[in-house]
Amino acid sequence: MKHGPNALIDENLPVVVIATRDETDPASMTRYEKTISNMQEVAARDGIVIAIVTEGDKLAKPIATHVIEISRAPELLTPIIEIVPLQLLAYHIAVRRGCDVDQPRNLAKSVTVE
């Protein structure tokens, strides 16, 4: 996160962060550490951090405003587990905003019924 995105962060902007890790994979741990650094930048600007973390996480939890924990899994399976809370989060945000989640706008333009 550099320049433009950082300038947008304030106390009203929620930032969703996927901060999961596979402790057996060094590349995964490197990405995790960089993600923690980005979370610290958001928190320093009083942003709201919604973090999806691996269960037992000790670094991301204290930084995040809200935490969603997922089970530990190998790096290649983690996206399958992460998508469920992300979809539920998107659904509940849309409902709270008053969006009709059962009939999205412009659906007829992209889906044809025969």
N, CA, C and O atoms as a Tinker XYZ file with bonds, in Angstrom:
   456  protein
     1  N      0.847000   -1.175000    0.000000    73     2
     2  CA     0.000000    0.000000    0.000000    64     1     3
     3  C      0.887000    1.231000    0.000000    63     2     4     5
     4  O      1.703000    1.441000    0.897000    81     3
     5  N      0.705000    2.018000   -1.012000    73     3     6
     6  CA     1.495000    3.236000   -1.109000    64     5     7
     7  C      0.599000    4.413000   -1.458000    63     6     8     9
     8  O     -0.522000    4.221000   -1.928000    81     7
     9  N      1.061000    5.579000   -1.241000    73     7    10
    10  CA     0.550000    6.884000   -1.611000    64     9    11
    11  C     -0.971000    7.006000   -1.669000    63    10    12    13
    12  O     -1.586000    7.321000   -0.650000    81    11
    13  N     -1.600000    6.768000   -2.822000    73    11    14
    14  CA    -3.035000    6.978000   -2.999000    64    13    15
    15  C     -3.894000    6.221000   -2.010000    63    14    16    17
    16  O     -4.702000    6.835000   -1.312000    81    15
    17  N     -3.748000    4.894000   -1.924000    73    15    18
    18  CA    -4.572000    4.156000   -0.958000    64    17    19
    19  C     -4.370000    4.632000    0.484000    63    18    20    21
    20  O     -5.331000    4.690000    1.252000    81    19
    21  N     -3.151000    4.968000    0.854000    73    19    22
    22  CA    -2.897000    5.461000    2.209000    64    21    23
    23  C     -3.594000    6.787000    2.469000    63    22    24    25
    24  O     -4.046000    7.042000    3.586000    81    23
    25  N     -3.684000    7.629000    1.453000    73    23    26
    26  CA    -4.331000    8.931000    1.611000    64    25    27
    27  C     -5.831000    8.794000    1.855000    63    26    28    29
    28  O     -6.444000    9.695000    2.427000    81    27
    29  N     -6.427000    7.689000    1.433000    73    27    30
    30  CA    -7.868000    7.486000    1.605000    64    29    31
    31  C     -8.244000    6.993000    3.000000    63    30    32    33
    32  O     -9.408000    7.081000    3.392000    81    31
    33  N     -7.291000    6.486000    3.736000    73    31    34
    34  CA    -7.588000    5.866000    5.025000    64    33    35
    35  C     -7.948000    6.926000    6.064000    63    34    36    37
    36  O     -7.219000    7.897000    6.266000    81    35
    37  N     -9.100000    6.711000    6.721000    73    35    38
    38  CA    -9.498000    7.529000    7.856000    64    37    39
    39  C    -10.325000    6.667000    8.802000    63    38    40    41
    40  O    -10.451000    5.460000    8.600000    81    39
    41  N    -10.889000    7.289000    9.837000    73    39    42
    42  CA   -11.615000    6.512000   10.848000    64    41    43
    43  C    -12.932000    5.925000   10.356000    63    42    44    45
    44  O    -13.556000    5.140000   11.069000    81    43
    45  N    -13.368000    6.291000    9.151000    73    43    46
    46  CA   -14.625000    5.768000    8.597000    64    45    47
    47  C    -14.422000    4.712000    7.516000    63    46    48    49
    48  O    -15.394000    4.133000    7.031000    81    47
    49  N    -13.186000    4.457000    7.137000    73    47    50
    50  CA   -12.914000    3.538000    6.041000    64    49    51
    51  C    -12.531000    2.155000    6.552000    63    50    52    53
    52  O    -11.468000    1.989000    7.150000    81    51
    53  N    -13.389000    1.158000    6.322000    73    51    54
    54  CA   -12.985000   -0.199000    6.698000    64    53    55
    55  C    -12.059000   -0.794000    5.639000    63    54    56    57
    56  O    -12.300000   -0.652000    4.440000    81    55
    57  N    -11.017000   -1.449000    6.087000    73    55    58
    58  CA   -10.071000   -2.102000    5.198000    64    57    59
    59  C    -10.104000   -3.597000    5.521000    63    58    60    61
    60  O     -9.820000   -4.001000    6.649000    81    59
    61  N    -10.453000   -4.413000    4.525000    73    59    62
    62  CA   -10.496000   -5.858000    4.721000    64    61    63
    63  C     -9.134000   -6.423000    4.352000    63    62    64    65
    64  O     -8.625000   -6.188000    3.257000    81    63
    65  N     -8.548000   -7.176000    5.289000    73    63    66
    66  CA    -7.211000   -7.713000    5.117000    64    65    67
    67  C     -7.253000   -9.225000    5.276000    63    66    68    69
    68  O     -7.837000   -9.741000    6.229000    81    67
    69  N     -6.635000   -9.927000    4.343000    73    67    70
    70  CA    -6.476000  -11.374000    4.468000    64    69    71
    71  C     -5.062000  -11.607000    4.980000    63    70    72    73
    72  O     -4.088000  -11.474000    4.239000    81    71
    73  N     -4.966000  -11.956000    6.253000    73    71    74
    74  CA    -3.664000  -12.127000    6.902000    64    73    75
    75  C     -3.503000  -13.568000    7.382000    63    74    76    77
    76  O     -3.258000  -13.825000    8.561000    81    75
    77  N     -3.645000  -14.492000    6.451000    73    75    78
    78  CA    -3.476000  -15.902000    6.802000    64    77    79
    79  C     -2.052000  -16.331000    6.469000    63    78    80    81
    80  O     -1.336000  -15.653000    5.731000    81    79
    81  N     -1.660000  -17.472000    7.030000    73    79    82
    82  CA    -0.293000  -17.929000    6.791000    64    81    83
    83  C     -0.216000  -19.446000    6.919000    63    82    84    85
    84  O     -1.022000  -20.077000    7.603000    81    83
    85  N      0.771000  -20.001000    6.246000    73    83    86
    86  CA     1.117000  -21.411000    6.390000    64    85    87
    87  C      2.519000  -21.428000    6.978000    63    86    88    89
    88  O      3.489000  -21.115000    6.288000    81    87
    89  N      2.626000  -21.788000    8.232000    73    87    90
    90  CA     3.914000  -21.702000    8.933000    64    89    91
    91  C      4.981000  -22.623000    8.354000    63    90    92    93
    92  O      6.167000  -22.444000    8.632000    81    91
    93  N      4.573000  -23.609000    7.551000    73    91    94
    94  CA     5.549000  -24.518000    6.940000    64    93    95
    95  C      6.096000  -23.989000    5.628000    63    94    96    97
    96  O      7.015000  -24.581000    5.063000    81    95
    97  N      5.550000  -22.882000    5.129000    73    95    98
    98  CA     5.958000  -22.320000    3.839000    64    97    99
    99  C      6.643000  -20.964000    4.062000    63    98   100   101
   100  O      5.986000  -20.011000    4.482000    81    99
   101  N      7.944000  -20.859000    3.790000    73    99   102
   102  CA     8.650000  -19.592000    4.009000    64   101   103
   103  C      8.085000  -18.429000    3.190000    63   102   104   105
   104  O      8.038000  -17.301000    3.681000    81   103
   105  N      7.663000  -18.682000    1.971000    73   103   106
   106  CA     7.096000  -17.613000    1.141000    64   105   107
   107  C      5.803000  -17.088000    1.762000    63   106   108   109
   108  O      5.544000  -15.885000    1.739000    81   107
   109  N      5.004000  -17.980000    2.309000    73   107   110
   110  CA     3.762000  -17.585000    2.966000    64   109   111
   111  C      4.049000  -16.708000    4.177000    63   110   112   113
   112  O      3.342000  -15.729000    4.414000    81   111
   113  N      5.057000  -17.041000    4.926000    73   111   114
   114  CA     5.418000  -16.256000    6.106000    64   113   115
   115  C      5.931000  -14.871000    5.717000    63   114   116   117
   116  O      5.667000  -13.893000    6.416000    81   115
   117  N      6.663000  -14.783000    4.606000    73   115   118
   118  CA     7.128000  -13.481000    4.120000    64   117   119
   119  C      5.954000  -12.594000    3.747000    63   118   120   121
   120  O      5.920000  -11.419000    4.113000    81   119
   121  N      4.978000  -13.154000    3.009000    73   119   122
   122  CA     3.776000  -12.391000    2.645000    64   121   123
   123  C      3.000000  -11.968000    3.885000    63   122   124   125
   124  O      2.488000  -10.850000    3.954000    81   123
   125  N      2.916000  -12.852000    4.851000    73   123   126
   126  CA     2.207000  -12.559000    6.098000    64   125   127
   127  C      2.858000  -11.373000    6.819000    63   126   128   129
   128  O      2.158000  -10.474000    7.286000    81   127
   129  N      4.178000  -11.364000    6.911000    73   127   130
   130  CA     4.880000  -10.279000    7.583000    64   129   131
   131  C      4.654000   -8.938000    6.873000    63   130   132   133
   132  O      4.516000   -7.906000    7.530000    81   131
   133  N      4.616000   -8.948000    5.545000    73   131   134
   134  CA     4.349000   -7.715000    4.787000    64   133   135
   135  C      2.909000   -7.255000    5.012000    63   134   136   137
   136  O      2.633000   -6.058000    5.080000    81   135
   137  N      2.003000   -8.215000    5.125000    73   135   138
   138  CA     0.599000   -7.883000    5.385000    64   137   139
   139  C      0.449000   -7.250000    6.763000    63   138   140   141
   140  O     -0.302000   -6.288000    6.930000    81   139
   141  N      1.161000   -7.787000    7.748000    73   139   142
   142  CA     1.131000   -7.207000    9.097000    64   141   143
   143  C      1.622000   -5.762000    9.052000    63   142   144   145
   144  O      1.054000   -4.896000    9.717000    81   143
   145  N      2.659000   -5.497000    8.283000    73   143   146
   146  CA     3.177000   -4.142000    8.135000    64   145   147
   147  C      2.114000   -3.213000    7.546000    63   146   148   149
   148  O      1.956000   -2.081000    8.003000    81   147
   149  N      1.386000   -3.688000    6.532000    73   147   150
   150  CA     0.315000   -2.882000    5.940000    64   149   151
   151  C     -0.815000   -2.635000    6.934000    63   150   152   153
   152  O     -1.384000   -1.544000    6.977000    81   151
   153  N     -1.133000   -3.644000    7.727000    73   151   154
   154  CA    -2.167000   -3.474000    8.751000    64   153   155
   155  C     -1.753000   -2.402000    9.765000    63   154   156   157
   156  O     -2.583000   -1.607000   10.207000    81   155
   157  N     -0.486000   -2.385000   10.124000    73   155   158
   158  CA     0.011000   -1.379000   11.067000    64   157   159
   159  C     -0.107000    0.026000   10.488000    63   158   160   161
   160  O     -0.411000    0.975000   11.210000    81   159
   161  N      0.135000    0.158000    9.176000    73   159   162
   162  CA    -0.023000    1.458000    8.523000    64   161   163
   163  C     -1.465000    1.932000    8.578000    63   162   164   165
   164  O     -1.723000    3.106000    8.844000    81   163
   165  N     -2.410000    1.027000    8.328000    73   163   166
   166  CA    -3.829000    1.383000    8.376000    64   165   167
   167  C     -4.219000    1.767000    9.801000    63   166   168   169
   168  O     -4.896000    2.773000   10.012000    81   167
   169  N     -3.796000    0.974000   10.769000    73   167   170
   170  CA    -4.128000    1.257000   12.168000    64   169   171
   171  C     -3.520000    2.590000   12.621000    63   170   172   173
   172  O     -4.134000    3.310000   13.408000    81   171
   173  N     -2.341000    2.918000   12.140000    73   171   174
   174  CA    -1.695000    4.184000   12.507000    64   173   175
   175  C     -2.483000    5.384000   11.988000    63   174   176   177
   176  O     -2.373000    6.482000   12.535000    81   175
   177  N     -3.270000    5.185000   10.943000    73   175   178
   178  CA    -4.094000    6.262000   10.380000    64   177   179
   179  C     -5.536000    6.170000   10.881000    63   178   180   181
   180  O     -6.439000    6.777000   10.304000    81   179
   181  N     -5.744000    5.421000   11.943000    73   179   182
   182  CA    -7.059000    5.250000   12.577000    64   181   183
   183  C     -8.086000    4.590000   11.672000    63   182   184   185
   184  O     -9.286000    4.814000   11.831000    81   183
   185  N     -7.629000    3.779000   10.722000    73   183   186
   186  CA    -8.549000    3.042000    9.864000    64   185   187
   187  C     -9.131000    1.844000   10.591000    63   186   188   189
   188  O     -8.562000    1.364000   11.571000    81   187
   189  N    -10.264000    1.365000   10.107000    73   187   190
   190  CA   -10.905000    0.176000   10.661000    64   189   191
   191  C    -10.348000   -1.028000    9.922000    63   190   192   193
   192  O    -10.463000   -1.110000    8.699000    81   191
   193  N     -9.745000   -1.962000   10.645000    73   191   194
   194  CA    -9.138000   -3.144000   10.033000    64   193   195
   195  C    -10.010000   -4.362000   10.330000    63   194   196   197
   196  O    -10.196000   -4.742000   11.486000    81   195
   197  N    -10.541000   -4.966000    9.263000    73   195   198
   198  CA   -11.275000   -6.220000    9.367000    64   197   199
   199  C    -10.338000   -7.284000    8.819000    63   198   200   201
   200  O    -10.052000   -7.311000    7.622000    81   199
   201  N     -9.860000   -8.163000    9.702000    73   199   202
   202  CA    -8.829000   -9.114000    9.304000    64   201   203
   203  C     -9.346000  -10.545000    9.325000    63   202   204   205
   204  O    -10.022000  -10.969000   10.263000    81   203
   205  N     -9.013000  -11.276000    8.270000    73   203   206
   206  CA    -9.236000  -12.716000    8.235000    64   205   207
   207  C     -7.883000  -13.340000    8.550000    63   206   208   209
   208  O     -6.916000  -13.168000    7.808000    81   207
   209  N     -7.832000  -14.070000    9.667000    73   207   210
   210  CA    -6.568000  -14.618000   10.147000    64   209   211
   211  C     -6.682000  -16.117000   10.372000    63   210   212   213
   212  O     -7.778000  -16.665000   10.488000    81   211
   213  N     -5.535000  -16.761000   10.431000    73   211   214
   214  CA    -5.466000  -18.179000   10.752000    64   213   215
   215  C     -5.646000  -18.332000   12.259000    63   214   216   217
   216  O     -5.137000  -17.525000   13.037000    81   215
   217  N     -6.376000  -19.372000   12.666000    73   215   218
   218  CA    -6.604000  -19.554000   14.102000    64   217   219
   219  C     -5.284000  -19.648000   14.854000    63   218   220   221
   220  O     -4.325000  -20.258000   14.382000    81   219
   221  N     -5.253000  -19.035000   16.026000    73   219   222
   222  CA    -4.047000  -19.008000   16.828000    64   221   223
   223  C     -3.111000  -17.861000   16.487000    63   222   224   225
   224  O     -1.997000  -17.797000   17.008000    81   223
   225  N     -3.543000  -16.960000   15.625000    73   223   226
   226  CA    -2.705000  -15.836000   15.212000    64   225   227
   227  C     -2.418000  -14.924000   16.403000    63   226   228   229
   228  O     -3.311000  -14.618000   17.193000    81   227
   229  N     -1.166000  -14.495000   16.520000    73   227   230
   230  CA    -0.778000  -13.626000   17.635000    64   229   231
   231  C     -0.402000  -12.211000   17.181000    63   230   232   233
   232  O     -0.453000  -11.280000   17.985000    81   231
   233  N     -0.028000  -12.033000   15.919000    73   231   234
   234  CA     0.429000  -10.717000   15.459000    64   233   235
   235  C     -0.691000   -9.850000   14.897000    63   234   236   237
   236  O     -0.749000   -8.655000   15.187000    81   235
   237  N     -1.566000  -10.423000   14.109000    73   235   238
   238  CA    -2.607000   -9.631000   13.437000    64   237   239
   239  C     -3.755000   -9.270000   14.373000    63   238   240   241
   240  O     -4.335000   -8.191000   14.249000    81   239
   241  N     -4.087000  -10.146000   15.294000    73   239   242
   242  CA    -5.237000   -9.917000   16.171000    64   241   243
   243  C     -5.165000   -8.608000   16.958000    63   242   244   245
   244  O     -6.160000   -7.885000   17.005000    81   243
   245  N     -4.037000   -8.273000   17.573000    73   243   246
   246  CA    -3.996000   -7.020000   18.338000    64   245   247
   247  C     -4.122000   -5.768000   17.464000    63   246   248   249
   248  O     -4.556000   -4.721000   17.943000    81   247
   249  N     -3.749000   -5.870000   16.205000    73   247   250
   250  CA    -3.784000   -4.720000   15.306000    64   249   251
   251  C     -5.193000   -4.498000   14.755000    63   250   252   253
   252  O     -5.629000   -3.359000   14.589000    81   251
   253  N     -5.897000   -5.591000   14.475000    73   251   254
   254  CA    -7.193000   -5.521000   13.798000    64   253   255
   255  C     -8.292000   -5.003000   14.728000    63   254   256   257
   256  O     -8.273000   -5.227000   15.938000    81   255
   257  N     -9.246000   -4.305000   14.119000    73   255   258
   258  CA   -10.423000   -3.848000   14.836000    64   257   259
   259  C    -11.412000   -4.998000   14.994000    63   258   260   261
   260  O    -12.003000   -5.181000   16.059000    81   259
   261  N    -11.585000   -5.771000   13.925000    73   259   262
   262  CA   -12.464000   -6.942000   13.911000    64   261   263
   263  C    -11.681000   -8.111000   13.326000    63   262   264   265
   264  O    -10.905000   -7.933000   12.386000    81   263
   265  N    -11.882000   -9.309000   13.879000    73   263   266
   266  CA   -11.125000  -10.484000   13.446000    64   265   267
   267  C    -12.080000  -11.617000   13.100000    63   266   268   269
   268  O    -13.031000  -11.893000   13.831000    81   267
   269  N    -11.808000  -12.269000   11.968000    73   267   270
   270  CA   -12.506000  -13.489000   11.578000    64   269   271
   271  C    -11.435000  -14.564000   11.473000    63   270   272   273
   272  O    -10.507000  -14.452000   10.672000    81   271
   273  N    -11.571000  -15.605000   12.287000    73   271   274
   274  CA   -10.575000  -16.683000   12.282000    64   273   275
   275  C    -11.015000  -17.830000   11.387000    63   274   276   277
   276  O    -12.187000  -18.204000   11.360000    81   275
   277  N    -10.053000  -18.381000   10.653000    73   275   278
   278  CA   -10.310000  -19.575000    9.854000    64   277   279
   279  C     -9.351000  -20.671000   10.303000    63   278   280   281
   280  O     -8.346000  -20.402000   10.962000    81   279
   281  N     -9.672000  -21.899000    9.940000    73   279   282
   282  CA    -8.840000  -23.045000   10.321000    64   281   283
   283  C     -7.498000  -23.014000    9.602000    63   282   284   285
   284  O     -7.366000  -22.429000    8.527000    81   283
   285  N     -6.512000  -23.650000   10.210000    73   283   286
   286  CA    -5.205000  -23.781000    9.568000    64   285   287
   287  C     -5.331000  -24.733000    8.387000    63   286   288   289
   288  O     -6.057000  -25.726000    8.441000    81   287
   289  N     -4.611000  -24.410000    7.323000    73   287   290
   290  CA    -4.631000  -25.244000    6.122000    64   289   291
   291  C     -3.362000  -24.978000    5.328000    63   290   292   293
   292  O     -2.717000  -23.944000    5.507000    81   291
   293  N     -2.999000  -25.916000    4.443000    73   291   294
   294  CA    -1.859000  -25.656000    3.554000    64   293   295
   295  C     -2.139000  -24.445000    2.661000    63   294   296   297
   296  O     -3.291000  -24.122000    2.369000    81   295
   297  N     -1.084000  -23.800000    2.245000    73   295   298
   298  CA    -1.171000  -22.567000    1.442000    64   297   299
   299  C     -2.113000  -22.696000    0.240000    63   298   300   301
   300  O     -2.870000  -21.768000   -0.046000    81   299
   301  N     -2.078000  -23.813000   -0.457000    73   299   302
   302  CA    -2.897000  -23.968000   -1.660000    64   301   303
   303  C     -4.381000  -24.167000   -1.357000    63   302   304   305
   304  O     -5.212000  -23.930000   -2.234000    81   303
   305  N     -4.735000  -24.589000   -0.158000    73   303   306
   306  CA    -6.144000  -24.778000    0.203000    64   305   307
   307  C     -6.746000  -23.571000    0.910000    63   306   308   309
   308  O     -7.968000  -23.452000    1.003000    81   307
   309  N     -5.916000  -22.693000    1.398000    73   307   310
   310  CA    -6.391000  -21.547000    2.168000    64   309   311
   311  C     -7.406000  -20.681000    1.423000    63   310   312   313
   312  O     -8.379000  -20.258000    2.047000    81   311
   313  N     -7.243000  -20.389000    0.130000    73   311   314
   314  CA    -8.247000  -19.555000   -0.550000    64   313   315
   315  C     -9.656000  -20.145000   -0.525000    63   314   316   317
   316  O    -10.638000  -19.404000   -0.498000    81   315
   317  N     -9.757000  -21.450000   -0.533000    73   315   318
   318  CA   -11.073000  -22.086000   -0.485000    64   317   319
   319  C    -11.738000  -21.810000    0.862000    63   318   320   321
   320  O    -12.949000  -21.600000    0.932000    81   319
   321  N    -10.950000  -21.812000    1.915000    73   319   322
   322  CA   -11.483000  -21.547000    3.254000    64   321   323
   323  C    -11.756000  -20.048000    3.434000    63   322   324   325
   324  O    -12.730000  -19.672000    4.087000    81   323
   325  N    -10.905000  -19.196000    2.862000    73   323   326
   326  CA   -11.052000  -17.743000    3.018000    64   325   327
   327  C    -12.294000  -17.199000    2.322000    63   326   328   329
   328  O    -12.876000  -16.216000    2.780000    81   327
   329  N    -12.701000  -17.816000    1.235000    73   327   330
   330  CA   -13.779000  -17.243000    0.425000    64   329   331
   331  C    -15.119000  -17.235000    1.151000    63   330   332   333
   332  O    -15.938000  -16.346000    0.917000    81   331
   333  N    -15.355000  -18.206000    2.025000    73   331   334
   334  CA   -16.646000  -18.277000    2.723000    64   333   335
   335  C    -16.883000  -17.051000    3.611000    63   334   336   337
   336  O    -17.921000  -16.405000    3.468000    81   335
   337  N    -15.962000  -16.702000    4.523000    73   335   338
   338  CA   -16.224000  -15.491000    5.317000    64   337   339
   339  C    -16.236000  -14.214000    4.477000    63   338   340   341
   340  O    -16.939000  -13.262000    4.817000    81   339
   341  N    -15.468000  -14.181000    3.387000    73   339   342
   342  CA   -15.492000  -12.995000    2.526000    64   341   343
   343  C    -16.849000  -12.830000    1.845000    63   342   344   345
   344  O    -17.360000  -11.714000    1.743000    81   343
   345  N    -17.435000  -13.933000    1.380000    73   343   346
   346  CA   -18.755000  -13.861000    0.751000    64   345   347
   347  C    -19.823000  -13.456000    1.765000    63   346   348   349
   348  O    -20.705000  -12.654000    1.458000    81   347
   349  N    -19.741000  -14.011000    2.964000    73   347   350
   350  CA   -20.701000  -13.644000    4.002000    64   349   351
   351  C    -20.548000  -12.175000    4.402000    63   350   352   353
   352  O    -21.542000  -11.485000    4.628000    81   351
   353  N    -19.323000  -11.706000    4.488000    73   351   354
   354  CA   -19.085000  -10.304000    4.799000    64   353   355
   355  C    -19.683000   -9.405000    3.724000    63   354   356   357
   356  O    -20.345000   -8.417000    4.039000    81   355
   357  N    -19.454000   -9.742000    2.461000    73   355   358
   358  CA   -20.008000   -8.952000    1.354000    64   357   359
   359  C    -21.535000   -8.957000    1.392000    63   358   360   361
   360  O    -22.167000   -7.925000    1.169000    81   359
   361  N    -22.117000  -10.102000    1.671000    73   359   362
   362  CA   -23.568000  -10.208000    1.744000    64   361   363
   363  C    -24.128000   -9.307000    2.847000    63   362   364   365
   364  O    -25.064000   -8.543000    2.611000    81   363
   365  N    -23.561000   -9.398000    4.038000    73   363   366
   366  CA   -24.087000   -8.621000    5.162000    64   365   367
   367  C    -23.849000   -7.122000    4.989000    63   366   368   369
   368  O    -24.676000   -6.319000    5.421000    81   367
   369  N    -22.746000   -6.733000    4.373000    73   367   370
   370  CA   -22.520000   -5.312000    4.087000    64   369   371
   371  C    -23.562000   -4.811000    3.096000    63   370   372   373
   372  O    -24.109000   -3.722000    3.269000    81   371
   373  N    -23.844000   -5.603000    2.054000    73   371   374
   374  CA   -24.849000   -5.210000    1.062000    64   373   375
   375  C    -26.228000   -5.073000    1.695000    63   374   376   377
   376  O    -26.957000   -4.128000    1.392000    81   375
   377  N    -26.588000   -5.999000    2.562000    73   375   378
   378  CA   -27.890000   -5.931000    3.234000    64   377   379
   379  C    -27.966000   -4.689000    4.118000    63   378   380   381
   380  O    -28.983000   -3.995000    4.121000    81   379
   381  N    -26.902000   -4.403000    4.868000    73   379   382
   382  CA   -26.897000   -3.217000    5.740000    64   381   383
   383  C    -26.964000   -1.922000    4.949000    63   382   384   385
   384  O    -27.496000   -0.921000    5.431000    81   383
   385  N    -26.423000   -1.938000    3.728000    73   383   386
   386  CA   -26.483000   -0.753000    2.874000    64   385   387
   387  C    -27.837000   -0.599000    2.197000    63   386   388   389
   388  O    -28.100000    0.416000    1.552000    81   387
   389  N    -28.702000   -1.608000    2.342000    73   387   390
   390  CA   -30.023000   -1.539000    1.736000    64   389   391
   391  C    -30.061000   -2.032000    0.304000    63   390   392   393
   392  O    -31.037000   -1.780000   -0.403000    81   391
   393  N    -29.037000   -2.720000   -0.139000    73   391   394
   394  CA   -29.014000   -3.250000   -1.503000    64   393   395
   395  C    -29.896000   -4.494000   -1.579000    63   394   396   397
   396  O    -29.977000   -5.266000   -0.623000    81   395
   397  N    -30.546000   -4.679000   -2.706000    73   395   398
   398  CA   -31.365000   -5.867000   -2.924000    64   397   399
   399  C    -30.436000   -6.980000   -3.389000    63   398   400   401
   400  O    -30.063000   -7.033000   -4.561000    81   399
   401  N    -30.065000   -7.860000   -2.483000    73   399   402
   402  CA   -29.103000   -8.905000   -2.813000    64   401   403
   403  C    -29.714000  -10.018000   -3.668000    63   402   404   405
   404  O    -28.990000  -10.798000   -4.287000    81   403
   405  N    -31.047000  -10.088000   -3.700000    73   403   406
   406  CA   -31.713000  -11.119000   -4.500000    64   405   407
   407  C    -31.920000  -10.698000   -5.949000    63   406   408   409
   408  O    -32.091000  -11.548000   -6.822000    81   407
   409  N    -31.905000   -9.409000   -6.210000    73   407   410
   410  CA   -32.061000   -8.915000   -7.581000    64   409   411
   411  C    -31.078000   -7.763000   -7.810000    63   410   412   413
   412  O    -31.459000   -6.595000   -7.748000    81   411
   413  N    -29.813000   -8.100000   -8.074000    73   411   414
   414  CA   -28.811000   -7.053000   -8.281000    64   413   415
   415  C    -29.104000   -6.215000   -9.523000    63   414   416   417
   416  O    -29.740000   -6.679000  -10.469000    81   415
   417  N    -28.628000   -4.977000   -9.497000    73   415   418
   418  CA   -28.798000   -4.087000  -10.645000    64   417   419
   419  C    -28.117000   -4.658000  -11.878000    63   418   420   421
   420  O    -27.109000   -5.357000  -11.778000    81   419
   421  N    -28.678000   -4.354000  -13.043000    73   419   422
   422  CA   -28.108000   -4.701000  -14.338000    64   421   423
   423  C    -27.950000   -6.212000  -14.565000    63   422   424   425
   424  O    -27.182000   -6.634000  -15.430000    81   423
   425  N    -28.668000   -7.012000  -13.800000    73   423   426
   426  CA   -28.566000   -8.461000  -13.972000    64   425   427
   427  C    -29.081000   -8.879000  -15.328000    63   426   428   429
   428  O    -28.519000   -9.783000  -15.947000    81   427
   429  N    -30.136000   -8.245000  -15.805000    73   427   430
   430  CA   -30.733000   -8.616000  -17.096000    64   429   431
   431  C    -29.764000   -8.381000  -18.251000    63   430   432   433
   432  O    -29.846000   -9.064000  -19.272000    81   431
   433  N    -28.860000   -7.439000  -18.106000    73   431   434
   434  CA   -27.902000   -7.133000  -19.163000    64   433   435
   435  C    -26.854000   -8.247000  -19.314000    63   434   436   437
   436  O    -26.310000   -8.448000  -20.400000    81   435
   437  N    -26.580000   -8.957000  -18.234000    73   435   438
   438  CA   -25.522000   -9.964000  -18.299000    64   437   439
   439  C    -26.052000  -11.403000  -18.323000    63   438   440   441
   440  O    -25.313000  -12.327000  -18.665000    81   439
   441  N    -27.300000  -11.593000  -17.970000    73   439   442
   442  CA   -27.884000  -12.937000  -17.943000    64   441   443
   443  C    -29.129000  -12.941000  -18.824000    63   442   444   445
   444  O    -30.029000  -12.119000  -18.651000    81   443
   445  N    -29.168000  -13.852000  -19.748000    73   443   446
   446  CA   -30.351000  -13.946000  -20.611000    64   445   447
   447  C    -31.129000  -15.211000  -20.242000    63   446   448   449
   448  O    -30.549000  -16.255000  -19.942000    81   447
   449  N    -32.441000  -15.087000  -20.273000    73   447   450
   450  CA   -33.319000  -16.199000  -19.934000    64   449   451
   451  C    -33.992000  -16.667000  -21.213000    63   450   452   453
   452  O    -34.533000  -15.866000  -21.974000    81   451
   453  N    -33.953000  -17.964000  -21.437000    73   451   454
   454  CA   -34.592000  -18.502000  -22.637000    64   453   455
   455  C    -35.855000  -19.246000  -22.278000    63   454   456
   456  O    -36.533000  -19.772000  -23.161000    81   455
